Amino acid sequence: MSVLLEFSMFPTSDDCRNGSSVSAQVSKIIDAIDKSGVSYQLTPMGTVVETDTMKEALAIIELAYEQLSDCERVYSSLKFDIRKNTKNRLKTKIASIENVLNREVNH
């Protein structure tokens, strides 16, 4: 099974922000994900991780929140794409689109 989880998480309270920037706090989350060994891709608007189970995906959310647990208020948005009998969709979904685009350009 492949669980793709796209999420964003950041503090909204002044106690954990540097003006309007939350990059220091988001960096803590990305560092923790990187150290966890889970496959991930950072995007300008969030992070996509791929796990084998929903339990592992939810553990990543808990890990991310732990990095901000000292903040008064935290915002988070989550999206899941769960598919059985497949893996490595962080790369294969993109490759599939690039393959279609390449065929269209070459025809």
Beta strands, then each sheet from edge to edge (+ up, - down):
strand 1: 2-11
strand 2: 39-43
strand 3: 46-51
strand 4: 74-83
sheet 1: 2+ 3- 1+ 4-
end
